[in-house]
Amino acid sequence: MIDRPVHEQIKELSNALVILSDKVLKNFSSTLSMLQHPGSEPEDDIQRVENEIDVNEVRLEERCLVFLALQQPVAKDLRKIVTIVKINNDLERIGDLVMHIFERLPDIEPEVIADFDFQLMGEKAKLMIQKSIQAFVNNDKMLAEEVLYMDEELDVMHRAVFKNVATMLKKQEIDTNQLITALSISRYIERMGDHATRIAQEVIYLITGEIIRHSDASFEKLIQSLKD
């Protein structure tokens, strides 16, 4: 690894990150399909891909740490590797959330699922993940900022599910456990959006050197600029 040009090594690590994101999105799409159409996807395939995600995430982090130890990069190269490590972790967490949804599928009936916009929420979260990774690949600050705005929309959708569940809980004939499952699924999807947002924030840090994830004022200013 040390004998090859640094830019080639960084490119390989970036490509490995994109491959990991593809696996995460594949499992997310399969789980969304099963949510709407039970039995439409092979369950063993979803578990197999999740295992691959876990293995790839660990391997990529190890490769980044070896790179840091051997190359001791500075400035932009250092930011790139740090960003890859952080995005790598966020993708693994998204993969875990996908599995949480997958594991809850037997606990909810299709007629209950039909009362909620899980497909729309899932597609929104999936698009956020895709755009955040594309922003990383293309060094696209505007695309990363677009993901931040989309997170607001996903939060609104999650709050709508919460209100719907609260209303339905007042009906005695409703199965409380299934409604709790529905709320959990919504929360898992909303958290995926949070991780996509963190990826976008890391991309902005990579491009500008500015850390915005803990700066409420900067974040609100950015969101307002996107609305104007």
C-alpha angles and dihedrals in degrees: 000000000000094000094062127081114276094234091056092051092050090049090053091050090049091050091050088054091053091050089053091050090052090055092048092050091046091056091044091053092047092050092048088052091051090048091060098031112028113216094018093120131045107256092209090058092056092051091045093052090047089055089050090051092054093048094046093048092055093045093050092050090049091050091050092050091050089050091051092048096048102035102031091204122203137209114344097010091052091050090050094054093044089051092050091052092050095046089046089058093047091052091051090051090050088052090053091051090051088055091049088058091045091052092051096052095093089055097063132060124226092243090058092047088053089064091065137059096234093140092054092045091048093050090050092051092045091052090050091054092047093049094046091053091044088051088054093048094047097035086237113166094180092055091049090051089051089059090056090056092048090056089065089055092049090050090054090052091050091051089052090055090050092052091046091052092047090053094047092049088067090067110087095209093060119104103241094200092057092050090051088052090050090052090048092052090050090050092050091053091047090052090052086058089052090055091047087052091052090051089052090049090052089051090053088050090050092052101038106020088234119130107212104163094091097035109092093181093053092045094050090047090052094048091049091050090054091051094049 
